[in-house]
Amino acid sequence: MSDSGEERAGEERAFAELLAVCRHLRGPDGCPWDREQTLASMTPYLIEEAAEAGEAVAHDDPAKISEEFGDLVFLGIFCLELLRERAGIGVEDALRGAAEKLVRRHPHVYGGAPVEDGDAAYHQWQQIKQREQGTASLLGDQPAGLAALIAAYRTQEKAGAVGFDWPDVSGPLAKVREELNEIEQEVAAEAALAPEAATAPRATPTPSPATAREVGDLLFAAVNLARHLGVDPERELRIATGRFRERFHHIERRLADAGRTFKGSSLEEMDRLWDEAKAVEAGKDHP
């Protein structure tokens, strides 16, 4: 899409209107709830809107994507208005700072530092970021509250940018198999030490620290495999969870239609209804 003067003018008007709305809401004749908000109180809404934007992208719904990112931009501007009122640093400072940072970290675009490909550009970005932040490691700092799958993905991505990575997907695949094998060995060792515990029904299993550690290694390896396949593990796990919930709801509905519950149903029957739910799902995907 060409960046015409008319298009830029429309974008500038839309941005000015949104900023004006934010300031009106915070003003004396605005909304009492909006006037009461602080940066701390707005943080949960930012996280929620970011998640909703990610979900819209996962469902590839252009109208919903536009709506959710619009909400996210609004919240960002609103929070910058709160910061301006409190500390005198607002929208102008934040946007100018972001633009300057992007220029600094793209010397191959705005300077004379050519790069071979996207991986080299990403490596260059991380090196510049490390110098700017003064961190000792190219991995940089990471928010403590970042979702574990995303944290693993970003850590592996940064390590891969400096060449600490498998050259192709065969390495991550082998690592996943290795971690699965190690879990099997730990489970077998636990069963050998306490054979009666291995077969006893337990509402909440209590794994050994070694087994728990191996499961963590397996999850980390699975994230690495996803990265090598170009798959977003956070998004796909969310979608997979949604698929499970829909299929489980199907089983619930079918049992309820028959006047029955899970308690009186066999695993074989539930598996059959699960397969039925998958067939219904496949029919929706391929009308």
N, C-alpha and C positions, 0 to 999 in steps of 0.2 A: 504494500500500500504506500503510495507516494505521500510525502510529508508536505502538503501544500500549505500556502499561507492561510487559506481559509480554514483548513483543518486545525492548524496551530492556534488560530484565533478562537475557534470553537473550544478547543481544549483549555485555553487560558480563561475563557469565560466560565466554563464548567468548574474549573479549579477555584476561581474567585467566588463563585456562588456557593460552593461547598464550604469554603473558609468562612464566608459571611454567615452561613447557617450555624456553624460551630460557635462563632462569636456571639450570635444572637441568642443561642441556647444558653450560653454562659452569662449573658447580660442580665441586668436588673429586671427586664420585662420578658425574660426567657423562661426556661423550665426549672422549677425548684429542684428536681432530681438531678439535672445536669449541673446545676450550680453547686450541689453538694459533693460532686465526685472529686476524687484525688487520683494521682497516678497509681497509687497502690490499689485503690478500689477498682480501677479500670483494667488492671492486669488480667484478671480472669476472663474478661470479655475479649481482650486481644487474643488470648490463647484459644478461646472458643471459636472466634471468627476465623482464625488461621486454620483451625481444624475443619471448619465448614467449607472454607475455600478449597482445601485439599480434597475434601470429599466430592465437591462439585467437579474438580479436575478429574478425579478418578472415574466419575460417571460420564465424563466428556459431554456435559450439558452446557453449551455456550451461553445461553441466557442465564443459567444459574451461576456459572463461573463469573460472568460480568457482575451479577448482583452481589455475590459474596465478596469479590475483590473490591467492589465499590464500598461495601460495609467496612472492609478491612482498612481501606484508605481513609475513610471517614474517621475510624477510631484512631488511626495514626495521627491525623491532623488534630483531632480533639485532644489527644494526649500532649501533642506539642503545644497546643494552646494552654493547657494546664501548666506546662513547663515554663512557657513564656510569662504567664502571670506570676509564677513563683520565683523564677530565677532570671527572667529577662532573656532567655534563650528559646527561640520559637521556630516556626516553620521556615523562615528565611535562612536562619543559621543551619538548621538540620539539612535542608535540601542543598544548600550551597556546599556544605561539608561533604555530603554524599557524592555530589558531582565531582568535587575536587579529588576525593578518594578514588573514585572510579578512573579518573584520568591518570592519577599517579600509578595505579595498579594495572594499567593497560599501556605500558610504554611502547608495545609493539603496534598500537593503534595511534597513539598521540606522540610518539617519539621515534627514535631510531634503533629500536631493539626488536628485530624480527624474530619470530618463533616459527617452528616447523609445523606444529599442529596444535589441536586443542589441549592435549596432555601437557605439552611444553608451556602453553599459555597459563594453564592452571598451576603448574610448578612455579612459574615466575610470579604469579599472584601470591602464592603461599610464602615465597621468599621475601617479597616486598612487605607482606603483612607481618611476618616475623620481625623484620627490621623495625617497622613502625611501632609494633607493640613491645619490642624489647624482650620477647619471650626466648627461653633457652632452646625450645624445641620447635621444629616445623609443625608439629601437631597443634601447637597453640593452646589457648585456653578453651574450655568447653563448659557451657552452663550446666550446673549440677542437676537442674530439673529437666534436662533434655530427655525425650523418650529414648529408652535403651536401644531400640532398633536403629533409630536415627543416629544416636551417638556412636554406635558401632560402625554404621555405614560411613559417617563422616570421618571417623578415625582411620578406617581402612583406605578411604579415598585420599586422604592427605598423605598417608604412608606410601600409597601407590604412586603419588605424584612425583616422589623422589626416587622411584625405581624399586622400592621394597614391595614387590608384588609378583604374583605368578604371571608368566607371559601369556597364558591362555586359560580357558575354563577347565582344562583337565586337572590342574593343580587344586582349585577349590573343590572340585568333585571328589578327588581322592581324599582331601582333608575331611570332608563330610563323612565319607565311608570310614575313615580312620577313627573319627570321634564317635560314630555309632558303635564301632567295634569296641572301643574303650568303655562305653557305657554298658554294653553287654557283658564285658569282663567284670566290671564292678558289681553289676546286678547278680551275676553268677557267684561272685565271691561272697556277697552278702547272704545269698541263699544257702551257700555251703556252711556259713557260720551259724545261721539260724534257720534251718529248713522249715520249721513249723511256721515261722513268721512269713515265709515266702508265699504260703498258700492260705494263710488266715485272712479273712475279709477285714479290711481296715478302711474306715471312713476317710482318714487323713494319713497317707503314708508318711513315714519319717525316713527320708533317705540319709545315707551317710554323707559326711562332708565331701568325700571323694566323688561320690555319684553326683552330687549337686554341682561340683566343680566341672565334671565332665559334661553335664547337660549344658552348663554355661558355655563351655568350649564348642559344643555342637551348635548352639544358637549363633555364636559368633561366626562359626564356619559357614552356616547357612546364609547369614547376611553377606558374607564375602562371595559366596556362590551367586547370590542374587545380584550383587554389584557387577560381577563379571558377565552376567547375562543381560545387564541393562535394566534390571527389575528393581523397582522401589519396594523394599521389603515391608516398610510401614504401611504403605497403601495397600499392597496385595494381601497382607495379613488382615487388615481391616475388612477388605472385600471378602476374603475367605471366611472370616468370622460371620459376616453378614449372610453368606451362602449357608453356613452351618445353621444359623438361627432360622432362616427361611425353611430349610428342610426339616428342622426340628418342629417348627410350628405346623408344618404339613402333617407330621406324625401325630401331633397333639389333636389337630382337627379331625383326622381320620379316626383316631381312637374315640374321640368325643362323639362323632357321628354314629359310632357303633355302641355308644353307651358304656365305654370302657375307659380305663386309665392305664398308665404305665405299670402300676403295681401288679395288675393282672395280666400283663402281656409278656410274651417270651422275647428273648433277644432276637430270635430268628424272625419273628413277626415284625419287630421294629426295624430290622435290617431290610425286610421286604418293603416296608413303607418308605424307608429311606431311599431305596432304589427307585421307588415310584416317584418320590419327590424329585429325584435327579432327572427322571424321564420327563416330568412336567416342565422342569427348568430348561431342559434341552429343547423341548418343543417351543418354548417362548423365545429362545435364542435363534431357532431356525424355523420360522413359521412356514 
